[in-house]
Amino acid sequence: MTENKNPKAIIIGSGPAGYTAAIYLGRANIPHLLLEGMQPGGQLTITTEVENFPAFPDGIEGPELMMKMRAQAERFGTIIKSETAESVAFGEDVHTVNTGGNQYSAPIVIIATGSTARWLGLVDEKTFMGKGLSACATCDGFFFRGQEIAVVGGGDTALEEATYLTNFASKVTLIHRRDELRGSKIMQQRALDHEKIEIAWNSVIDSYLPDQDGNLKGLMLKDTTDGSLRELPVTGCFIAIGHSPNTGFLAGQLDADENGYLITQPNRVATNIPGVFACGDVQDPHYRQAITSAGTGCMAAIEAERWLVEKGI
C-alpha cells in the first residue's frame, strides 16, 4: 500500500491497540496512516520481559514485541508517521488531526493513545524502571516469587495489587501516606487480614536504594508525621496510585468518565461521534493488558470497516 494523501482512517497511538487496528485495516485494504506519538510502542517499551502474551512460550522483551507488531503493520501497508496528535477537529463527514506541523483528514479516526501510569516523580525514578520498579502487578508480579516487595498507595488499586502480589511474594509492605486507607471496606479488610501484608502507615518513599548492579535493593521511607527516615529492604516496588488516560489533545470533545477514560458503546468501541472509535487503555480502566488492548484494536478496525461500508465510502 503506497502512501495515500486521502486516507480512509487515521490511527492515533502505536501501542498494541493501535498496531492491531492497523494490521486489520491493512488486511482489509483500507488506506490508513498511524501517528505513533511521543512514546512509540507505548508502555510496553519500558517493560522488560513479557510472559503473558500468547504465542511466546519463552516470553519476549516488551520493546521487541512492539517492534514485531510494528513490522507486521508495515507489512500490510500501514504508513507510520513519527508525529504526535496535538488536536483533533471532528466534523460531520470528515475528521482532521493536527500534529503541529501537518494536518491529516479522514472519515475514520481510531484513538489508541493509551494511559500513563502515575509515578511519584522522584529524581532517580526512571533508572529503576524494569530493575525492580513497576506499575503493573499482573505484568511483573511473577518475577518476584519468594521475595519481599512493596506497593505504594491506599486506594482500591493498591489494595487489589497488594493482595494479588501475595500469590508470589513472601511479604508485601503497603506504603500509605496517611493513617487510614481510602479503598472500599471489603478491600481494606482483605488486606488488613492477610498474613503476608504489612502496612507502613504515614509513610512516603524518600528515595530508591540500588545494589551494586543498579537494581532495587530497598526503599528509604520518610515518616509524614515527624520526618524521620528508615530503610525498608525490598527487591520490588509497585506504584499503584492510578493511571491517567492520554486524552488531553481531544479537548473534551468525546464522552468520558470522571477520570477521563473515553466512554464507548456497550460491548463496542464506537464513541459518541460517528466514525470515531477508541480502543486500548484510553477506554479501559479495568484490565490494562497488552492482550486486551490488542483485542479492542481489532474491534475498532472491524467496526471502522463496517462503518465505511454502510456509508458507501
ZAVEX-918834 format. One record per residue (C-alpha): residue number from 1; x, y, z; residue in three letters. Coordinates in pm, 1 decimal. Layout:
BEGIN
<n = NUM	x = X	y = Y	z = Z	res = Ala>
...
END
This chain:
BEGIN
<n = 1	x = 0.0	y = 0.0	z = 0.0	res = Met>
<n = 2	x = 161.4	y = 328.4	z = -105.3	res = Thr>
<n = 3	x = 102.0	y = 644.2	z = 90.5	res = Glu>
<n = 4	x = -239.9	y = 789.6	z = 23.6	res = Asn>
<n = 5	x = -291.3	y = 1162.3	z = 58.8	res = Lys>
<n = 6	x = -655.3	y = 1092.5	z = 142.6	res = Asn>
<n = 7	x = -655.1	y = 800.0	z = 386.3	res = Pro>
<n = 8	x = -980.5	y = 643.5	z = 491.7	res = Lys>
<n = 9	x = -862.4	y = 607.9	z = 853.1	res = Ala>
<n = 10	x = -617.6	y = 771.1	z = 1091.5	res = Ile>
<n = 11	x = -492.3	y = 576.8	z = 1392.2	res = Ile>
<n = 12	x = -363.3	y = 784.1	z = 1682.0	res = Ile>
<n = 13	x = -130.1	y = 579.0	z = 1900.4	res = Gly>
<n = 14	x = 121.6	y = 299.5	z = 1849.0	res = Ser>
<n = 15	x = 73.1	y = 50.1	z = 2130.2	res = Gly>
<n = 16	x = -82.4	y = -297.4	z = 2093.7	res = Pro>
<n = 17	x = -424.5	y = -142.3	z = 2022.7	res = Ala>
<n = 18	x = -302.7	y = 93.5	z = 1752.2	res = Gly>
<n = 19	x = -82.7	y = -160.0	z = 1575.4	res = Tyr>
<n = 20	x = -352.4	y = -429.1	z = 1584.4	res = Thr>
<n = 21	x = -605.0	y = -187.3	z = 1437.1	res = Ala>
<n = 22	x = -351.8	y = -106.5	z = 1166.9	res = Ala>
<n = 23	x = -293.3	y = -473.1	z = 1083.6	res = Ile>
<n = 24	x = -665.8	y = -535.1	z = 1042.1	res = Tyr>
<n = 25	x = -720.4	y = -221.2	z = 833.6	res = Leu>
<n = 26	x = -428.6	y = -317.7	z = 613.7	res = Gly>
<n = 27	x = -561.1	y = -667.5	z = 555.7	res = Arg>
<n = 28	x = -896.7	y = -511.5	z = 463.8	res = Ala>
<n = 29	x = -712.2	y = -294.1	z = 206.2	res = Asn>
<n = 30	x = -832.1	y = 26.4	z = 371.5	res = Ile>
<n = 31	x = -583.3	y = 313.0	z = 316.7	res = Pro>
<n = 32	x = -472.8	y = 440.2	z = 656.2	res = His>
<n = 33	x = -190.5	y = 602.2	z = 846.0	res = Leu>
<n = 34	x = -74.1	y = 577.7	z = 1204.9	res = Leu>
<n = 35	x = 61.6	y = 859.5	z = 1421.4	res = Leu>
<n = 36	x = 296.9	y = 691.3	z = 1666.8	res = Glu>
<n = 37	x = 305.2	y = 970.9	z = 1925.8	res = Gly>
<n = 38	x = 557.6	y = 1071.6	z = 2189.5	res = Met>
<n = 39	x = 620.5	y = 715.1	z = 2310.9	res = Gln>
<n = 40	x = 637.4	y = 488.1	z = 2004.5	res = Pro>
<n = 41	x = 525.8	y = 143.2	z = 2107.3	res = Gly>
<n = 42	x = 350.0	y = 263.3	z = 2420.7	res = Gly>
<n = 43	x = 407.3	y = 144.0	z = 2776.2	res = Gln>
<n = 44	x = 546.8	y = -192.8	z = 2668.3	res = Leu>
<n = 45	x = 863.8	y = -18.7	z = 2555.2	res = Thr>
<n = 46	x = 951.4	y = 37.3	z = 2922.2	res = Ile>
<n = 47	x = 859.4	y = -319.7	z = 3017.8	res = Thr>
<n = 48	x = 1127.7	y = -585.7	z = 3034.9	res = Thr>
<n = 49	x = 1009.6	y = -943.7	z = 2984.7	res = Glu>
<n = 50	x = 650.5	y = -1008.9	z = 2877.5	res = Val>
<n = 51	x = 544.0	y = -1364.5	z = 2961.0	res = Glu>
<n = 52	x = 165.7	y = -1341.8	z = 2932.7	res = Asn>
<n = 53	x = 124.1	y = -1250.1	z = 2565.5	res = Phe>
<n = 54	x = 14.2	y = -1557.8	z = 2366.7	res = Pro>
<n = 55	x = 248.8	y = -1721.4	z = 2112.9	res = Ala>
<n = 56	x = 570.0	y = -1652.0	z = 2305.4	res = Phe>
<n = 57	x = 618.9	y = -1955.8	z = 2532.7	res = Pro>
<n = 58	x = 961.6	y = -1836.2	z = 2646.7	res = Asp>
<n = 59	x = 849.8	y = -1476.4	z = 2693.2	res = Gly>
<n = 60	x = 957.2	y = -1173.3	z = 2492.8	res = Ile>
<n = 61	x = 1104.3	y = -834.4	z = 2576.2	res = Glu>
<n = 62	x = 845.2	y = -554.6	z = 2564.3	res = Gly>
<n = 63	x = 1033.0	y = -343.4	z = 2306.5	res = Pro>
<n = 64	x = 1087.7	y = -647.8	z = 2084.4	res = Glu>
<n = 65	x = 717.2	y = -734.4	z = 2093.9	res = Leu>
<n = 66	x = 629.1	y = -382.6	z = 1982.3	res = Met>
<n = 67	x = 889.2	y = -393.2	z = 1704.0	res = Met>
<n = 68	x = 730.4	y = -713.7	z = 1575.0	res = Lys>
<n = 69	x = 383.9	y = -556.4	z = 1584.7	res = Met>
<n = 70	x = 514.5	y = -251.6	z = 1400.2	res = Arg>
<n = 71	x = 679.9	y = -467.7	z = 1133.8	res = Ala>
<n = 72	x = 360.0	y = -666.7	z = 1086.8	res = Gln>
<n = 73	x = 156.7	y = -347.7	z = 1044.8	res = Ala>
<n = 74	x = 407.2	y = -214.6	z = 790.3	res = Glu>
<n = 75	x = 392.4	y = -545.6	z = 604.2	res = Arg>
<n = 76	x = 22.8	y = -481.8	z = 543.0	res = Phe>
<n = 77	x = 82.8	y = -127.6	z = 425.2	res = Gly>
<n = 78	x = 49.0	y = 91.4	z = 732.5	res = Thr>
<n = 79	x = 200.1	y = 436.0	z = 678.7	res = Ile>
<n = 80	x = 363.5	y = 529.5	z = 1010.5	res = Ile>
<n = 81	x = 429.7	y = 893.1	z = 1094.9	res = Lys>
<n = 82	x = 667.1	y = 993.4	z = 1374.0	res = Ser>
<n = 83	x = 427.7	y = 1264.4	z = 1482.7	res = Glu>
<n = 84	x = 205.4	y = 1336.1	z = 1781.6	res = Thr>
<n = 85	x = -156.8	y = 1444.9	z = 1759.6	res = Ala>
<n = 86	x = -192.1	y = 1785.9	z = 1921.6	res = Glu>
<n = 87	x = -558.5	y = 1848.7	z = 1844.6	res = Ser>
<n = 88	x = -848.6	y = 1699.7	z = 1655.8	res = Val>
<n = 89	x = -1140.2	y = 1869.1	z = 1481.1	res = Ala>
<n = 90	x = -1431.5	y = 1630.5	z = 1446.1	res = Phe>
<n = 91	x = -1664.2	y = 1703.1	z = 1154.3	res = Gly>
<n = 92	x = -1985.2	y = 1556.1	z = 1020.4	res = Glu>
<n = 93	x = -1826.1	y = 1363.5	z = 733.5	res = Asp>
<n = 94	x = -1453.2	y = 1403.9	z = 786.9	res = Val>
<n = 95	x = -1222.7	y = 1448.9	z = 1087.2	res = His>
<n = 96	x = -895.6	y = 1640.1	z = 1090.0	res = Thr>
<n = 97	x = -594.5	y = 1564.0	z = 1309.5	res = Val>
<n = 98	x = -336.8	y = 1835.6	z = 1369.2	res = Asn>
<n = 99	x = 16.1	y = 1733.4	z = 1466.4	res = Thr>
<n = 100	x = 156.4	y = 2083.3	z = 1493.5	res = Gly>
<n = 101	x = 338.6	y = 2056.5	z = 1162.8	res = Gly>
<n = 102	x = 87.6	y = 1869.7	z = 949.5	res = Asn>
<n = 103	x = -283.0	y = 1806.2	z = 918.3	res = Gln>
<n = 104	x = -440.8	y = 1477.0	z = 818.2	res = Tyr>
<n = 105	x = -807.6	y = 1421.2	z = 735.3	res = Ser>
<n = 106	x = -1015.9	y = 1105.6	z = 708.0	res = Ala>
<n = 107	x = -1372.5	y = 985.2	z = 767.5	res = Pro>
<n = 108	x = -1242.7	y = 745.2	z = 1036.2	res = Ile>
<n = 109	x = -1031.8	y = 820.7	z = 1344.4	res = Val>
<n = 110	x = -921.7	y = 543.4	z = 1579.7	res = Ile>
<n = 111	x = -794.4	y = 669.6	z = 1913.9	res = Ile>
<n = 112	x = -542.9	y = 433.2	z = 2072.6	res = Ala>
<n = 113	x = -339.0	y = 675.0	z = 2282.7	res = Thr>
<n = 114	x = -337.6	y = 459.4	z = 2595.8	res = Gly>
<n = 115	x = -287.9	y = 576.5	z = 2950.1	res = Ser>
<n = 116	x = 11.1	y = 677.5	z = 3156.0	res = Thr>
<n = 117	x = 88.0	y = 536.0	z = 3497.8	res = Ala>
<n = 118	x = 117.9	y = 797.0	z = 3767.5	res = Arg>
<n = 119	x = 462.8	y = 790.8	z = 3924.4	res = Trp>
<n = 120	x = 596.1	y = 953.6	z = 4235.9	res = Leu>
<n = 121	x = 823.2	y = 1189.0	z = 4045.5	res = Gly>
<n = 122	x = 1140.7	y = 1114.3	z = 4239.9	res = Leu>
<n = 123	x = 1464.6	y = 1226.2	z = 4077.7	res = Val>
<n = 124	x = 1606.4	y = 879.6	z = 4001.9	res = Asp>
<n = 125	x = 1276.0	y = 701.3	z = 3944.8	res = Glu>
<n = 126	x = 1319.7	y = 624.6	z = 3574.3	res = Lys>
<n = 127	x = 1651.4	y = 448.2	z = 3632.4	res = Thr>
<n = 128	x = 1475.7	y = 176.4	z = 3836.4	res = Phe>
<n = 129	x = 1200.0	y = 100.2	z = 3585.0	res = Met>
<n = 130	x = 1248.5	y = -263.3	z = 3487.4	res = Gly>
<n = 131	x = 1504.5	y = -300.1	z = 3765.1	res = Lys>
<n = 132	x = 1263.6	y = -363.1	z = 4048.9	res = Gly>
<n = 133	x = 1019.3	y = -78.5	z = 3991.7	res = Leu>
<n = 134	x = 686.9	y = -138.0	z = 3816.9	res = Ser>
<n = 135	x = 335.7	y = -0.8	z = 3783.4	res = Ala>
<n = 136	x = 169.2	y = -329.2	z = 3683.3	res = Cys>
<n = 137	x = 136.4	y = -617.8	z = 3927.9	res = Ala>
<n = 138	x = -26.7	y = -854.3	z = 3678.7	res = Thr>
<n = 139	x = 254.7	y = -783.4	z = 3430.8	res = Cys>
<n = 140	x = 554.0	y = -821.7	z = 3661.8	res = Asp>
<n = 141	x = 443.9	y = -988.2	z = 3984.8	res = Gly>
<n = 142	x = 561.7	y = -1330.7	z = 3872.4	res = Phe>
<n = 143	x = 924.3	y = -1213.1	z = 3866.6	res = Phe>
<n = 144	x = 921.9	y = -1152.2	z = 4242.6	res = Phe>
<n = 145	x = 832.5	y = -1500.6	z = 4357.3	res = Arg>
<n = 146	x = 953.6	y = -1559.6	z = 4714.6	res = Gly>
<n = 147	x = 1079.3	y = -1201.8	z = 4755.0	res = Gln>
<n = 148	x = 984.9	y = -913.2	z = 4983.1	res = Glu>
<n = 149	x = 827.7	y = -628.2	z = 4790.0	res = Ile>
<n = 150	x = 631.8	y = -306.4	z = 4843.3	res = Ala>
<n = 151	x = 320.0	y = -145.1	z = 4699.3	res = Val>
<n = 152	x = 259.5	y = 229.9	z = 4714.1	res = Val>
<n = 153	x = -94.2	y = 363.5	z = 4750.3	res = Gly>
<n = 154	x = -405.4	y = 344.3	z = 4962.8	res = Gly>
<n = 155	x = -696.0	y = 309.6	z = 4720.5	res = Gly>
<n = 156	x = -863.5	y = 4.9	z = 4570.0	res = Asp>
<n = 157	x = -595.2	y = -30.8	z = 4302.9	res = Thr>
<n = 158	x = -316.9	y = -51.4	z = 4561.4	res = Ala>
<n = 159	x = -514.5	y = -286.8	z = 4784.8	res = Leu>
<n = 160	x = -600.9	y = -513.0	z = 4493.0	res = Glu>
<n = 161	x = -240.6	y = -521.6	z = 4371.2	res = Glu>
<n = 162	x = -103.7	y = -587.3	z = 4719.7	res = Ala>
<n = 163	x = -343.5	y = -878.0	z = 4765.5	res = Thr>
<n = 164	x = -266.4	y = -1015.5	z = 4419.7	res = Tyr>
<n = 165	x = 109.7	y = -996.9	z = 4480.3	res = Leu>
<n = 166	x = 81.6	y = -1219.4	z = 4787.9	res = Thr>
<n = 167	x = 46.6	y = -1504.3	z = 4535.4	res = Asn>
<n = 168	x = 415.4	y = -1457.5	z = 4459.1	res = Phe>
<n = 169	x = 591.8	y = -1253.4	z = 4725.7	res = Ala>
<n = 170	x = 689.1	y = -1376.1	z = 5069.7	res = Ser>
<n = 171	x = 588.6	y = -1038.9	z = 5214.1	res = Lys>
<n = 172	x = 415.2	y = -727.5	z = 5079.8	res = Val>
<n = 173	x = 450.8	y = -392.3	z = 5253.1	res = Thr>
<n = 174	x = 176.8	y = -146.4	z = 5161.2	res = Leu>
<n = 175	x = 311.1	y = 208.4	z = 5188.7	res = Ile>
<n = 176	x = 49.3	y = 474.7	z = 5256.7	res = His>
<n = 177	x = 99.5	y = 840.5	z = 5337.2	res = Arg>
<n = 178	x = -194.9	y = 858.1	z = 5579.6	res = Arg>
<n = 179	x = -312.1	y = 665.1	z = 5885.6	res = Asp>
<n = 180	x = -618.9	y = 518.2	z = 5715.0	res = Glu>
<n = 181	x = -681.0	y = 360.1	z = 5376.6	res = Leu>
<n = 182	x = -900.7	y = 509.1	z = 5104.2	res = Arg>
<n = 183	x = -1017.2	y = 187.4	z = 4940.6	res = Gly>
<n = 184	x = -1350.9	y = 11.9	z = 4977.8	res = Ser>
<n = 185	x = -1418.5	y = -151.4	z = 5313.5	res = Lys>
<n = 186	x = -1410.8	y = -503.9	z = 5176.2	res = Ile>
<n = 187	x = -1075.1	y = -446.7	z = 5003.7	res = Met>
<n = 188	x = -934.7	y = -284.6	z = 5318.6	res = Gln>
<n = 189	x = -1036.9	y = -576.2	z = 5535.6	res = Gln>
<n = 190	x = -898.6	y = -826.8	z = 5291.0	res = Arg>
<n = 191	x = -558.4	y = -656.5	z = 5301.5	res = Ala>
<n = 192	x = -556.9	y = -593.1	z = 5675.5	res = Leu>
<n = 193	x = -640.5	y = -955.3	z = 5748.5	res = Asp>
<n = 194	x = -381.3	y = -1101.8	z = 5512.0	res = His>
<n = 195	x = -86.8	y = -1259.4	z = 5689.2	res = Glu>
<n = 196	x = 156.8	y = -1159.1	z = 5414.6	res = Lys>
<n = 197	x = 59.3	y = -789.8	z = 5404.7	res = Ile>
<n = 198	x = 204.3	y = -531.7	z = 5639.9	res = Glu>
<n = 199	x = 103.0	y = -163.6	z = 5632.5	res = Ile>
<n = 200	x = 360.3	y = 114.9	z = 5656.6	res = Ala>
<n = 201	x = 132.2	y = 392.0	z = 5782.3	res = Trp>
<n = 202	x = 211.0	y = 763.6	z = 5746.9	res = Asn>
<n = 203	x = 495.7	y = 687.7	z = 5509.0	res = Ser>
<n = 204	x = 623.2	y = 802.3	z = 5171.3	res = Val>
<n = 205	x = 923.8	y = 697.5	z = 4964.3	res = Ile>
<n = 206	x = 1208.2	y = 944.3	z = 5004.0	res = Asp>
<n = 207	x = 1446.2	y = 760.8	z = 4767.9	res = Ser>
<n = 208	x = 1516.4	y = 429.4	z = 4596.4	res = Tyr>
<n = 209	x = 1821.7	y = 232.6	z = 4707.5	res = Leu>
<n = 210	x = 2029.3	y = 49.2	z = 4442.0	res = Pro>
<n = 211	x = 2250.3	y = -255.4	z = 4475.2	res = Asp>
<n = 212	x = 2590.4	y = -273.8	z = 4304.6	res = Gln>
<n = 213	x = 2425.7	y = -365.6	z = 3972.9	res = Asp>
<n = 214	x = 2176.0	y = -80.4	z = 3983.7	res = Gly>
<n = 215	x = 1880.0	y = -298.7	z = 4076.3	res = Asn>
<n = 216	x = 1645.3	y = -205.6	z = 4356.8	res = Leu>
<n = 217	x = 1754.2	y = -335.1	z = 4696.9	res = Lys>
<n = 218	x = 1544.2	y = -116.0	z = 4924.5	res = Gly>
<n = 219	x = 1345.4	y = 199.0	z = 4989.7	res = Leu>
<n = 220	x = 1421.5	y = 491.6	z = 5214.3	res = Met>
<n = 221	x = 1090.2	y = 577.1	z = 5377.2	res = Leu>
<n = 222	x = 1004.2	y = 911.1	z = 5529.8	res = Lys>
<n = 223	x = 753.5	y = 941.4	z = 5814.8	res = Asp>
<n = 224	x = 490.9	y = 1202.2	z = 5724.1	res = Thr>
<n = 225	x = 431.8	y = 1292.6	z = 6089.9	res = Thr>
<n = 226	x = 784.2	y = 1355.7	z = 6219.8	res = Asp>
<n = 227	x = 1003.4	y = 1346.3	z = 5907.2	res = Gly>
<n = 228	x = 1220.2	y = 1059.9	z = 6031.3	res = Ser>
<n = 229	x = 1381.5	y = 823.4	z = 5780.4	res = Leu>
<n = 230	x = 1403.2	y = 445.7	z = 5787.2	res = Arg>
<n = 231	x = 1514.4	y = 183.2	z = 5538.7	res = Glu>
<n = 232	x = 1283.1	y = -85.9	z = 5404.8	res = Leu>
<n = 233	x = 1469.8	y = -373.0	z = 5232.9	res = Pro>
<n = 234	x = 1272.3	y = -485.1	z = 4925.2	res = Val>
<n = 235	x = 1367.2	y = -609.0	z = 4579.7	res = Thr>
<n = 236	x = 1049.2	y = -490.0	z = 4412.3	res = Gly>
<n = 237	x = 822.9	y = -187.7	z = 4437.1	res = Cys>
<n = 238	x = 488.4	y = -139.4	z = 4262.7	res = Phe>
<n = 239	x = 349.9	y = 212.7	z = 4226.5	res = Ile>
<n = 240	x = -29.9	y = 185.5	z = 4242.2	res = Ala>
<n = 241	x = -154.9	y = 543.1	z = 4258.6	res = Ile>
<n = 242	x = -355.7	y = 526.2	z = 3939.5	res = Gly>
<n = 243	x = -329.9	y = 592.2	z = 3567.2	res = His>
<n = 244	x = -417.9	y = 894.1	z = 3354.6	res = Ser>
<n = 245	x = -569.9	y = 834.8	z = 3009.0	res = Pro>
<n = 246	x = -392.7	y = 1027.4	z = 2733.4	res = Asn>
<n = 247	x = -688.8	y = 1233.1	z = 2615.0	res = Thr>
<n = 248	x = -579.1	y = 1593.5	z = 2667.9	res = Gly>
<n = 249	x = -547.4	y = 1660.2	z = 2294.5	res = Phe>
<n = 250	x = -918.8	y = 1583.0	z = 2249.3	res = Leu>
<n = 251	x = -1019.7	y = 1893.3	z = 2448.4	res = Ala>
<n = 252	x = -1327.5	y = 1721.3	z = 2591.1	res = Gly>
<n = 253	x = -1494.5	y = 1658.7	z = 2255.7	res = Gln>
<n = 254	x = -1568.0	y = 1293.8	z = 2329.5	res = Leu>
<n = 255	x = -1773.0	y = 1149.4	z = 2614.5	res = Asp>
<n = 256	x = -1552.2	y = 1041.6	z = 2903.7	res = Ala>
<n = 257	x = -1597.2	y = 920.3	z = 3260.3	res = Asp>
<n = 258	x = -1499.7	y = 1115.4	z = 3571.5	res = Glu>
<n = 259	x = -1138.4	y = 1000.7	z = 3538.3	res = Asn>
<n = 260	x = -1107.3	y = 1093.7	z = 3172.1	res = Gly>
<n = 261	x = -1138.4	y = 745.8	z = 3017.4	res = Tyr>
<n = 262	x = -1329.0	y = 755.1	z = 2689.2	res = Leu>
<n = 263	x = -1677.5	y = 606.4	z = 2701.1	res = Ile>
<n = 264	x = -1768.4	y = 368.9	z = 2420.4	res = Thr>
<n = 265	x = -2096.4	y = 199.2	z = 2339.8	res = Gln>
<n = 266	x = -2171.5	y = -118.3	z = 2541.1	res = Pro>
<n = 267	x = -1971.8	y = -414.0	z = 2405.3	res = Asn>
<n = 268	x = -1844.2	y = -186.2	z = 2128.2	res = Arg>
<n = 269	x = -1562.2	y = 61.1	z = 2070.0	res = Val>
<n = 270	x = -1765.3	y = 332.6	z = 1898.2	res = Ala>
<n = 271	x = -1761.6	y = 673.4	z = 2067.9	res = Thr>
<n = 272	x = -2038.9	y = 934.0	z = 2071.3	res = Asn>
<n = 273	x = -1913.2	y = 1082.4	z = 1742.2	res = Ile>
<n = 274	x = -1982.3	y = 883.9	z = 1421.4	res = Pro>
<n = 275	x = -1668.4	y = 749.9	z = 1260.8	res = Gly>
<n = 276	x = -1460.3	y = 785.2	z = 1577.2	res = Val>
<n = 277	x = -1354.8	y = 473.9	z = 1768.0	res = Phe>
<n = 278	x = -1148.7	y = 426.0	z = 2084.7	res = Ala>
<n = 279	x = -951.2	y = 118.7	z = 2183.1	res = Cys>
<n = 280	x = -692.5	y = 5.7	z = 2434.1	res = Gly>
<n = 281	x = -614.1	y = 162.0	z = 2769.8	res = Asp>
<n = 282	x = -760.2	y = 500.1	z = 2673.7	res = Val>
<n = 283	x = -1106.5	y = 345.4	z = 2716.5	res = Gln>
<n = 284	x = -1020.5	y = 61.7	z = 2954.8	res = Asp>
<n = 285	x = -964.2	y = 148.3	z = 3322.9	res = Pro>
<n = 286	x = -1014.0	y = -212.3	z = 3433.1	res = His>
<n = 287	x = -778.9	y = -456.8	z = 3257.3	res = Tyr>
<n = 288	x = -493.1	y = -250.3	z = 3106.6	res = Arg>
<n = 289	x = -323.9	y = -552.3	z = 2947.1	res = Gln>
<n = 290	x = -147.1	y = -577.9	z = 2611.7	res = Ala>
<n = 291	x = -371.2	y = -862.9	z = 2501.0	res = Ile>
<n = 292	x = -696.3	y = -682.4	z = 2586.6	res = Thr>
<n = 293	x = -567.8	y = -369.3	z = 2414.1	res = Ser>
<n = 294	x = -489.1	y = -571.1	z = 2102.8	res = Ala>
<n = 295	x = -838.5	y = -721.9	z = 2117.3	res = Gly>
<n = 296	x = -1012.5	y = -385.9	z = 2121.4	res = Thr>
<n = 297	x = -779.4	y = -265.9	z = 1845.6	res = Gly>
<n = 298	x = -913.9	y = -549.7	z = 1633.2	res = Cys>
<n = 299	x = -1268.5	y = -447.6	z = 1725.2	res = Met>
<n = 300	x = -1202.0	y = -85.8	z = 1626.5	res = Ala>
<n = 301	x = -1073.6	y = -183.8	z = 1281.8	res = Ala>
<n = 302	x = -1366.4	y = -416.9	z = 1215.2	res = Ile>
<n = 303	x = -1617.5	y = -155.1	z = 1328.7	res = Glu>
<n = 304	x = -1443.2	y = 106.1	z = 1114.0	res = Ala>
<n = 305	x = -1457.1	y = -119.1	z = 807.4	res = Glu>
<n = 306	x = -1827.7	y = -187.9	z = 859.7	res = Arg>
<n = 307	x = -1896.2	y = 182.5	z = 912.1	res = Trp>
<n = 308	x = -1722.8	y = 268.5	z = 582.6	res = Leu>
<n = 309	x = -1926.4	y = 4.0	z = 400.9	res = Val>
<n = 310	x = -2251.0	y = 131.9	z = 549.5	res = Glu>
<n = 311	x = -2166.9	y = 485.1	z = 438.2	res = Lys>
<n = 312	x = -2064.7	y = 367.5	z = 92.8	res = Gly>
<n = 313	x = -1718.8	y = 521.3	z = 127.8	res = Ile>
END
